[in-house]
Amino acid sequence: RDIEKLISVEQREAEVGAELLTYLEEIGAELRTAVVVPTLFGSVDALTDALETIEAQYLANRDPHLHFAILSDFTDAPTPRQPADAAILDAAVRGVRALNARYAPESDDAFFLFHRDRQWNEAQGVWMGWERKRGKLSQFNRFLRADADDRGAFSTIVGAVTSLRGVRYVITLDADTVLPPDAASLLIGTLAHPL
């Protein structure tokens, strides 16, 4: 009898595990999620790589309630502005707008750019993005919870941000991380599962 009970419990645990992985077929508005990639822009080539990566992530994980954002800073510098900054930022703005025009022409909310200016860091002796990756993520989360007109710490924002105000989850990826096909919905489904 104990063996039957053990087999029954193990079988139920396996069924629950399968439910966790298949629970979510479509991301609902109440589970709206942002996939963010914190990155540094040191050149137009680095920016182009970031845009290609975020487009690939989107193509593998399409859903109207899943949004993709680049959280960017320029690389550290001895001055607040560098000669290449304007060209890099202009290319980033045009690139994100082009992605939205291609994949979300009506809503303009599949792709976003959140860019911060450099700030003086006395301890490091350079101009840099405040707290680097941790700072970008912290300020992005603060932006999500702020008033609709509050730009927070971001000097440049591209994309229709109204939809982001309802974000429940944020998935953070490193620039070189690949989000496998449908992995976002599996992660969100697991988080949202009632267990």
Disulfide bonds with the S-S distance in Angstrom:
none
